[in-house]
Amino acid sequence: MPAENRDPHPQNTRAIMAFLREHNPFASMDEDHLAHFAEHSTLRFYADNDVVISPDDGPVTTFNVVKQGLIRGEREGKDGSVQTTFEISQGECFPLAALIGERPTRTLHRAAGDTFCLSLDHASFVTLFAESDPFRDFCLRGVSSLLDQVNQRIQSNAMATISPAQSLDTPLDRYALRNPIVCSPDSPVRKAVARMHENNVGSVIVTNEARQPVGIFTLHDLRTMIAEETASLDASISQVMTPDPFSLPADKDAFSAAMLMAEHHIAHVCLTDREGRLVGIVSQRDLFSLQRVDLVRLARTIATAGHLRTLVSLRSEVTRLVDTMLAHGADSGQIVKIITTLNDVTVRRVLELNMAKNDPGIPFTWLTFGSEGRQEQTLLTDQDNGMQFEPPAGMSEDDVRTTLLPFAETVNNELAECGFTLCKGNIMASNPKLCLSSREWDDWFIRFIEASTPQNLVYSSIFLDMRAVYGPAAPLEQLQQRIVGRIQKNALFQKMLAANAVERRPPLTLFRGFRYAPDGEKHTLDLKRQGLAPFVESARVFALANGITESNTVERMEQLARKGVFDRKDANAWKEAYGLIQAIRMRAHQEQARQDQPLHNYVNPDDLNPLDRRILRESFRQAQRLQHKLELTYQL
């Protein structure tokens, strides 16, 4: 019997309400609104392969929830084949976009097996949409509203031990000094210091005629000037100021300022308008009220540590800081940037301490690969690093290696003491194969791209995501430009990268269950390799093929959207899904650290609440869509 002729089944209001409470957004809705849904919905049955909603039906008039069974979305491919674009399982709603837009659905919805759906007519949907804030928010924002719920729960867990503070998203201009003390470049130091004293401030901003900041002079600079006798008080401020002070647009948030201070060990950030004119200044002291200063202070303490044992002891403070930042509203993207920044500061300090003890006398760039190269590290991290150098006159490349390798081995071992475990695959600077001149690195990547061996494809997930964390950055930037240029011209290598990227499928079974990791504990998912990797590897292929040298996954997606390679809505959905998985992974690490357990990336979905399981399914489904785009692009 055709699906449209099947009679609606009478409903038990209490039973329907009990079912709805187990799923979102209904779990957040008032009882009266749940009762409205239960009383006005009808239960419809669809046999296997029945069409539930079709683009030919005209504008959608019902809001539906799967009570039992499975709904598949189907679209016709360019070759005429029917392709499944999504699956909707128990507790999930459809078709939101078409219903809100009062248009036909663009995808045919078909029952996969015997399926029951709760169906709400348009008038009742409109009433619920108008009266229930959680319901309306979910209908308008979909997966974004789920992300908010995850972040709220993460924050509430962290807040159990951390006192509340304002959000990391607090606009800087709310805390900035609106009329900062300024002077011109030719002002005498004596006059500038007098103005600082009169206004009881610790800095003066030096501006040009257009009121654009060109320098900053602080009390620290004054003490240094007097102690070292570098200039007199009658000298012009331009002689002793720090030129080109760090600046941010006035509409940026506290997180941006804290990260800038932490990365560059500065205490002041200028705020500018769109024309670059000074409108305010934020100091480290201003951030005390936000308690963001913990990040700045910890970064500075690491950067000035005098001994390795100090660095080792400070690593436990990173875990505490992550708890603090989660409690203060940092999302998963912000947290991994915080961790990566502190890791970078630690690596640089280990290198600096060793340079002070045993300088090899040869300039080099310390490279980092993989997740640290993408600035996506969590509390669980190992070492993936290398060295790049230019042989000095009179020295061969092997001579330089002989000098640098003992230094690199010491650094690798000391980083291991600081919590960066030694790489089991020996992807470390102490490996002679990864301590290379710029010419050797260039030759290595030429062979890497041209050979396209299975091992090279495995290496692609490591070596095509790299950054310089110490030493001159220009040699690496030039190398990356050459690498990306070659990949853009090599369609075969791109296709092999794409084929390799889709081998690691998101862990969803045909019937919307979870496909467990082949290793790890029984019935667990690997959130890194099964969840995040499909996004990372797919975005990498698209980025390299389109000349993007940025290595961060979210930034790659953003730039691909700007170039028109990704549809903006798709890019936003993929970025959100990536953040959702990262958020659940971050919470798992947070809990493992709290219980003094070894950190790992495995979770048992049975241990998660229904919302988290729903989030993982939806996020994995987005990964499937991204991989599908890769398959279509490269005809895999």
Rosetta blueprint (number, residue, H / E / L):
1 M L
2 P L
3 A H
4 E H
5 N H
6 R L
7 D L
8 P L
9 H E
10 P L
11 Q L
12 N L
13 T H
14 R H
15 A H
16 I H
17 M H
18 A H
19 F H
20 L H
21 R H
22 E L
23 H L
24 N L
25 P L
26 F H
27 A H
28 S H
29 M L
30 D L
31 E H
32 D H
33 H H
34 L H
35 A H
36 H H
37 F H
38 A H
39 E H
40 H H
41 S E
42 T E
43 L E
44 R E
45 F E
46 Y E
47 A L
48 D L
49 N L
50 D L
51 V E
52 V E
53 I E
54 S L
55 P H
56 D H
57 D H
58 G L
59 P L
60 V L
61 T L
62 T E
63 F E
64 N E
65 V E
66 V E
67 K E
68 Q E
69 G L
70 L L
71 I E
72 R E
73 G E
74 E E
75 R E
76 E E
77 G L
78 K L
79 D L
80 G L
81 S L
82 V E
83 Q E
84 T E
85 T E
86 F E
87 E E
88 I E
89 S L
90 Q L
91 G L
92 E L
93 C E
94 F E
95 P L
96 L H
97 A H
98 A H
99 L H
100 I H
101 G H
102 E L
103 R L
104 P L
105 T L
106 R L
107 T L
108 L E
109 H E
110 R E
111 A E
112 A L
113 G L
114 D L
115 T E
116 F E
117 C E
118 L E
119 S E
120 L E
121 D E
122 H H
123 A H
124 S H
125 F H
126 V H
127 T H
128 L H
129 F H
130 A H
131 E H
132 S L
133 D H
134 P H
135 F H
136 R H
137 D H
138 F H
139 C H
140 L H
141 R H
142 G L
143 V H
144 S H
145 S H
146 L H
147 L H
148 D H
149 Q H
150 V H
151 N H
152 Q H
153 R H
154 I H
155 Q H
156 S H
157 N H
158 A H
159 M L
160 A L
161 T L
162 I L
163 S L
164 P L
165 A L
166 Q L
167 S L
168 L L
169 D L
170 T L
171 P E
172 L H
173 D H
174 R H
175 Y L
176 A L
177 L E
178 R L
179 N L
180 P L
181 I L
182 V E
183 C E
184 S L
185 P L
186 D L
187 S L
188 P E
189 V H
190 R H
191 K H
192 A H
193 V H
194 A H
195 R H
196 M H
197 H H
198 E H
199 N L
200 N L
201 V L
202 G L
203 S E
204 V E
205 I E
206 V E
207 T E
208 N L
209 E L
210 A L
211 R L
212 Q L
213 P E
214 V E
215 G E
216 I E
217 F E
218 T E
219 L H
220 H H
221 D H
222 L H
223 R H
224 T H
225 M H
226 I H
227 A H
228 E H
229 E L
230 T L
231 A L
232 S L
233 L L
234 D L
235 A L
236 S E
237 I H
238 S H
239 Q H
240 V L
241 M L
242 T E
243 P E
244 D L
245 P L
246 F L
247 S E
248 L E
249 P E
250 A L
251 D L
252 K L
253 D E
254 A H
255 F H
256 S H
257 A H
258 A H
259 M H
260 L H
261 M H
262 A H
263 E H
264 H H
265 H L
266 I L
267 A L
268 H E
269 V E
270 C E
271 L E
272 T E
273 D L
274 R L
275 E L
276 G L
277 R L
278 L E
279 V E
280 G E
281 I E
282 V E
283 S E
284 Q L
285 R L
286 D H
287 L H
288 F H
289 S H
290 L H
291 Q L
292 R L
293 V H
294 D H
295 L H
296 V H
297 R H
298 L H
299 A H
300 R H
301 T H
302 I H
303 A H
304 T L
305 A L
306 G L
307 H L
308 L H
309 R H
310 T H
311 L H
312 V H
313 S H
314 L H
315 R H
316 S H
317 E H
318 V H
319 T H
320 R H
321 L H
322 V H
323 D H
324 T H
325 M H
326 L H
327 A H
328 H L
329 G L
330 A L
331 D L
332 S H
333 G H
334 Q H
335 I H
336 V H
337 K H
338 I H
339 I H
340 T H
341 T H
342 L H
343 N H
344 D H
345 V H
346 T H
347 V H
348 R H
349 R H
350 V H
351 L H
352 E H
353 L H
354 N H
355 M H
356 A H
357 K H
358 N H
359 D L
360 P L
361 G L
362 I L
363 P L
364 F E
365 T E
366 W E
367 L E
368 T E
369 F E
370 G H
371 S H
372 E H
373 G H
374 R L
375 Q L
376 E L
377 Q L
378 T L
379 L L
380 L L
381 T L
382 D E
383 Q L
384 D L
385 N E
386 G E
387 M E
388 Q E
389 F E
390 E L
391 P L
392 P L
393 A L
394 G L
395 M L
396 S L
397 E H
398 D H
399 D H
400 V H
401 R H
402 T H
403 T H
404 L H
405 L H
406 P H
407 F H
408 A H
409 E H
410 T H
411 V H
412 N H
413 N H
414 E H
415 L H
416 A H
417 E H
418 C L
419 G L
420 F L
421 T E
422 L L
423 C L
424 K L
425 G L
426 N L
427 I L
428 M L
429 A L
430 S L
431 N L
432 P H
433 K H
434 L H
435 C E
436 L E
437 S E
438 S H
439 R H
440 E H
441 W H
442 D H
443 D H
444 W H
445 F H
446 I H
447 R H
448 F H
449 I H
450 E H
451 A H
452 S L
453 T L
454 P H
455 Q H
456 N H
457 L H
458 V H
459 Y H
460 S H
461 S H
462 I H
463 F H
464 L L
465 D L
466 M E
467 R E
468 A E
469 V E
470 Y E
471 G L
472 P L
473 A L
474 A H
475 P H
476 L H
477 E H
478 Q H
479 L H
480 Q H
481 Q H
482 R H
483 I H
484 V H
485 G H
486 R H
487 I H
488 Q H
489 K H
490 N L
491 A H
492 L H
493 F H
494 Q H
495 K H
496 M H
497 L H
498 A H
499 A H
500 N H
501 A H
502 V L
503 E L
504 R L
505 R L
506 P L
507 P L
508 L E
509 T L
510 L L
511 F L
512 R L
513 G L
514 F E
515 R L
516 Y L
517 A L
518 P L
519 D L
520 G L
521 E L
522 K L
523 H L
524 T L
525 L E
526 D E
527 L H
528 K H
529 R H
530 Q H
531 G H
532 L H
533 A H
534 P H
535 F H
536 V H
537 E H
538 S H
539 A H
540 R H
541 V H
542 F H
543 A H
544 L H
545 A H
546 N L
547 G L
548 I L
549 T L
550 E L
551 S L
552 N L
553 T H
554 V H
555 E H
556 R H
557 M H
558 E H
559 Q H
560 L H
561 A H
562 R H
563 K L
564 G L
565 V L
566 F L
567 D L
568 R H
569 K H
570 D H
571 A H
572 N H
573 A H
574 W H
575 K H
576 E H
577 A H
578 Y H
579 G H
580 L H
581 I H
582 Q H
583 A H
584 I H
585 R H
586 M H
587 R H
588 A H
589 H H
590 Q H
591 E H
592 Q H
593 A H
594 R H
595 Q L
596 D L
597 Q L
598 P L
599 L L
600 H L
601 N L
602 Y E
603 V E
604 N L
605 P H
606 D H
607 D H
608 L L
609 N L
610 P H
611 L H
612 D H
613 R H
614 R H
615 I H
616 L H
617 R H
618 E H
619 S H
620 F H
621 R H
622 Q H
623 A H
624 Q H
625 R H
626 L H
627 Q H
628 H H
629 K H
630 L H
631 E H
632 L H
633 T H
634 Y H
635 Q L
636 L L
